[in-house]
Amino acid sequence: MSIYQLLTICGCLFLIGSAEVIAGPMMYVMGRHFGASSSAIAYLSAAYGLTYGSVALVAGPLSDHFGRKWPLVAGLIGFGACNAAIPQSPVLSVAISLSALCGLCAAIIQPNALSLIGDIAGGEEAGRRVGQAFVGLMAAFVVTPLGAGWAAKNGDWESAYYLLSALASGAVFFVALLFDPDRRTSAERLPFLALVSGALRVQQARLSLSISYLWLGWMAGFGAVVAGVAARKLDLRSTDVALVVAYWGAAIIVGNLSGHRLNRCLHHVALPFGAGIAALGVLAFALPVSSLVALGAVGTPWALGYGCAGPLHHARLNGLSVRFRGTINSLHASLLNFGIFSVSLLFGATAPTAPMSLFCGAVALVGFLGALLSLAVPGSRFSAPRAE
């Protein structure tokens, strides 16, 4: 896999990660613009996650049937168009609907982008490349909150969405230029239900997909609303929220780059270790804090654990099967984003009235359940995927 192909995949993942967190630092100004409470802006993330999770069920099997490149290009085009339209929304309900359409496009982007890594690389290299590609996703947790916070400070939140749209247009060009079409032969084509049932029969698939929802989905969902959590903990300004969220994003990237080494040292314990640390880190947000520095320190275990264990889980799923790689990735993306939807919905429903510690405790509890399940995942190192 060339460095240019890897950077393009990083860019695709950066886009879908940015769409998850872009509204967080701008909740106040967007709420004022639409005449709604700031917590209501969390429903943009919820709608994004809901359609992302729903459509991903179909997107992966289609990629196993028709190929990866052109569905990826189509998803990027739609993603750019939806982000360009959100600032033009006359009311919040329209913006939420457009965010849902954006999630539909993201559901096409992620499984195809990740499957391209598995198609081009294999074994140890695939695991390493997945970790490197996820630097693009996690960079969104650094760069996007900073940019969105700056836009909110200047009262120009619309520019953040326009920039995201422009970046999607650039990604379309590079995907079309750098990747060859991968045409499926008629012998490889299976009906949709046969692809899904075949993927679920792959050894370890159902257990690993349960972890996708219970742990990774809820940890990623917490990341989608962590800006709102931070703002409510200390009544922070938009720029301070962006700063602390960017710090956590940097810690996540450190985790991304460390996960593969952690796997070499701890073998099969690396995933549950990182998953447990992340869940414990979410619970730590329930602790009282009095300064921005203390808040940043409290969130560090969540960021590092999430950053380490997330790519390990993705890489293991990517290596479960050659034949059903796209379908497994789509089921994974679906469940992950149902987790994001669940957390965003919970935050939007509880933030106005319930203590923040109750929300953090609920997210941590579900995350711990996923971490416990990861103890049952057999195998230690990345291996060559099975060819069914």
N, C-alpha and C positions, 0 to 999 in steps of 0.2 A: 504494500500500500504506500503510495507516494505521500510526501509531506503535504502537497497541495490538496490531495484528496482528503487527507486527515483534517486539514484546516477547514475545508469546505464542510465536512461533517460537523466539526466544532461549531462553525457558524450556524448551521441548521439547528443544532441543539441550543445554542445561545438564543436564538430567536424564540423558540418555544418556552425556554426558561424565563426570558424577559417578559413574555405575555402573562406569566403567572404572577410576577411581582411588581410589574410596572405601576399598578394603581396604588400599591401600599403607601408609599411616601406622599402620594397626591390625594389621599382620601379626603382631607379637609377641603382643599380647593375644588376638587371635583364634586364633593357633596354640596358645597356652596353654589357651584355653577348649575347643578341640576335641581337645586332646592330640596335636597334630601340630607339625612344625617350622614356623617362620615362613615359610620359602620355599615350603612346600606351599600356603599361602594364595594364592600367585600363580596356582594352578590355577582359582580363581574367575574371574579375569580371562581366563584361557585359555578356559574353558568359555563365558563371555559372548561372547568374540570369535568362537568357532567357530560357535555357533548364530546369532549376528548375521550372520556372513558367509554361512552356508548359507541361512537363511530369506529374506535380502534378495534373493536371486535370484528369489524368487516375489513378494515384496511389491510391488516396483515395477511389474511387468507388471499385477498386479491393480489398482493405482491408475490405470494408463493405461486399464484396462478399466472399472472401476466408480467411480472418483473418489478424492479425497484425504481428505475430511473424516472420514467415519465409520470408515474403517480406522485413521486417526490416533487417533480417540477410543478405539477398541477396544484399540489398542496401549498407550495411556497407562493404561487401566484395568488391563490385565494386568501392566504394568510396576510399578504401585503395589502390586498384590497380591503379586507375587513378592518385592519388597523388604521388605514387611511380614512375609513368612514366613521369610526367611533367618535372623533372630535366633532363631526358634523351632526351628531345625534341631537334632536330637539328636546328629548326627555330621557330620563334614566332608563326607562324600560327598553327604549330602542338601543341604547348603549349596551345593555345587558344582552339583548338579542344578538347584536353584532359580536359581542365577546363569545357568545355561544357558537356562532358561525366560525369564529377564529379558532375555537377549540376543535371544531370539526376538521379544519385544515391541519391543525397540529397533530391530530390523530392519524392523519395520513403521513405527515412528515416523520415522526419519531420511529415507527417500526421500519419504514423503508430505509431511513438513514442508518439505524443500528444494524439492520440486516446486511447493508452494503459492506460494513466492516467485517462481518462474519463471512460474507461471500468472497472477499478479496484476501483477507488474512485468515489465519487458522491457529489453533492450539495456543501456546504461550503468547504468540504475537497478538492474537485476537484479544486476549485478556488485557494485555498491555495497552493496545490501541483503544479499547473501550474506556479504560481509565483515563487515557490522554484525551479522548474525545469528550469525556464528561467534564473536563476543564472548561470547555466551551459552555456547557450548561451551567456550571457553577459560577463561571465568570459573570453570568447574568445576574447572580445574586450580589455581585460587587458593583459592576459598572452601571447596571440599570437603576438600582436604588439611588446611586449618586446622581445620575442624570435626571431621574424623575424628581428627586429632591431639589435639584437646581431649578428645574422647570417650575416646580410648585412655588419655590421662593420668588421667582420672577413673574408669577401669575400667568405662565404660558404652558399649562399642562398639555395642551394640544400638540405642541412641538415634539414631545416625547413619542407620541403615537405615530406622527408623520415620519420621524426618524426610523422607527421600527419598520414601517412600511418600505422605506427606501432600502434598508438593509436586506429585506426579503427579496427585493428586486435584484440586488447584487447576487444573492445566493442562487437565484434562478439561473443567472448567467453562468456561474461557475459549475453548478451541477450539470447543466447542459453541455458544457465544454469538456469537463474532466472525466465523466463517467460514461462507459460504453453501455448501450442498451443490452439488457440480459433477457433474451427471449426464452420463454418456457416451451418445451416441446409438448406435443399433444399427449405423449406418454406420461409426462410429469403432472398433467392437469387432473385435479380431483375436484369433486363438488365441494361446495362450501362446508356442509355439515361433515363430510368425510375428513376435510382438513382439520376442523376443530376437534372432532372426536379422536383423530389420529394424534394430534398434538397433546391432548389430555391423557392419552395412553402412554406417552413417553415417560420413562422412569424418572422420578423426582419432580415431574412437571407440576402436578397438582399441589404438592407441598410447597414448592418454590413460588407458585402463583399465589398461594395463600399469604405468604410473606410479602408479596408485592403489594397487597392491600393493607394488611394489618400493620406492617412495620413501615415499608418504604412510602406507601401512599400517605400514611398519617404523618410521617416525618416531613415529607415534601409539602404536605398541606400546611403543616405548622410554618414551614418556610414561606409559604404564600401569604400568610397573615402575620408573620412575626413583626413586621413594621407596625401594624396596629397594636399588637401586644406591647411592644416597646413604648409606643406613644402613650398608652394608657397606664403603664407602670410608673412613668415619671412626668407625664404631661409635657412631652418634648415638642420642640419646634420641628418643622419638616426637615430642615438641614441637619439637625441632630439625629433624627430618625434615620435619615439616609446614611449618615456617618457610621452609626453603630451597625446598621444592617450590612453596609459594605464591609465592615470589619469581620462580621460573621461569614460573609461570602468569601472573604480571603481565607478564613480558617477552613471553610469547606473545600476550597481549592487545595490547600495544604493536605487535607485528608484525601482528596482525589489522588494526588501524586504519591501519597504514602501507602495507599491501600494495597497495591500489588506487593510492595516490600513486606507489609504486615502479613499478607497471605503466605509469603515464603517463610516467615518466621513462625507463625502460629498455625499454619495449615488450616484445617477445618474450623478451628476455634476463632479465626480472624473475623468471620462474618458475625457470629453471635456476640463476640466481644464488642465490635464496633456498634452493632445494633443496640446492645444494652446500654452502652455509654450514651448514645444519642437519646434514648428514651429517658434515661436518668437526667440528661441535660434539659429536656423539656420540663420535667418535674421541678428542676432547680429554678425555673422562671416563676414558680409560686413563692419563692423566698422574697422577703422585703429587701429592697435596694434603695440607696439614697443618692447615687451619683451615676453619671453616664459610664464611667470607668467600671464601676461595680456591675452595672447591667451588662456591659460587654463581657466581663469575666464570667458571669453567670451563664451566658449563652454559649460560651466556648466549647464545653463538652458536647452539647447538641451538634454544633457545627462540625467539629472534628469527627465525631462518631458517624454522623450522617455522611460526611465526605468520604470517610474510609470505607464504610460498609456498602454504600450505595453502588459504586462501580463493581464491587465484588459480586453483588447480587445480580446486576445486569450482565456481567461477563459469564457467570455460571448459567444463567438462562440462555444466553446467546450460544453456549456450547452444548446444550442438551441434545440438539438434533440439527442435522443439515436439512433434511427434507421439510421439516415443519418450523424452520427458524422464524420465518416471517409471521406465521400464525402464533407461535409462542410469544414472540415480541409484542404482537398486537394484543393478546390476552393480558400480558404483563402491563402494557401501557394503559389498557382499559381499567384494570384493577387499581393501578397506581393512581390514576386520575379520578376514579371513584373515591379513593382515599382523600385526594385534594378537595374534591367536592364536599365530602363529609365534614372535613375540618373547617372549610370556609363557611359552610352552612351553619355548623355549630357555633363558630365565632360570631357570625352575623346575628344569630338568634340569642346568644347569651351575653354578648359584650355590653348591650345597653343596661342590663339589670343585674346580672350575676357577677360574683367576684371573679377576677381574672385567675385566681388560684384554682377555682373549680374547673375552668376551661383547660388549664395546663395539666391538671391532674387527670382529666378524662383522656386527653391526647396521650399522655405518658402511659396510662394504663393499657390502652390499645397497642401502643408501641412495644410495651414489655411483652404482651402476648405474642406479637410477631417475632420478637427477639428470642423468646423461648422456643417457638417453632423452628427457628433457624438452627437450633442445637441438633435437630433431628436430620438436617441435611447431610447425607453421607458424602464421602469424597473430600479431598483436601485441596489439591492443586488444580489449576486449569489444565484440562486435557483436550485432546482432539474430540470434536463433536461426533456423535454417532451418526452413521449414514444408514438411514432406514431404507 
